[in-house]
Amino acid sequence: MLRTETPFLSTMLAVVLSTLFLVMTTAFIVIPYAMGGHPGEPRVPATQSQPFHPT
């Protein structure tokens, strides 16, 4: 068996924290940006000069 200089526990902790950081960044920045706000926030509908129909 080969001995390594870095302890397993600290390496595993660094990997878990890095992954958690990436997941939290995606959940709280990228997804609400694409949705136009966080879920549950009141949204003010944009005033339009004429009725809009997506056809």
ZIJOPE-V791165 format. One line per field, one symbol per residue. ss: DSSP state (H for helix, E for strand, - for the rest). phi: phi as a letter, one per 30 degrees, with the letter a starting at -180 (. if undefined). psi: psi as a letter, one per 30 degrees, with the letter a starting at -180 (. if undefined). A space follows every 10 residues. Layout:
ss->???
phi->???
psi->???
This chain:
ss->-------HHH HHHHHHHHHH HHHHHHHHHH HHHHH----- ---------- -----
phi->.dccdcdddd dddddddddd dddddddcbd dddddikddj ddccdddcdb dcbdc
psi->kkklekkeee eeeeeeeeee eeeeeeefee eeeefglkkf kkkjkkkkfl kkki.
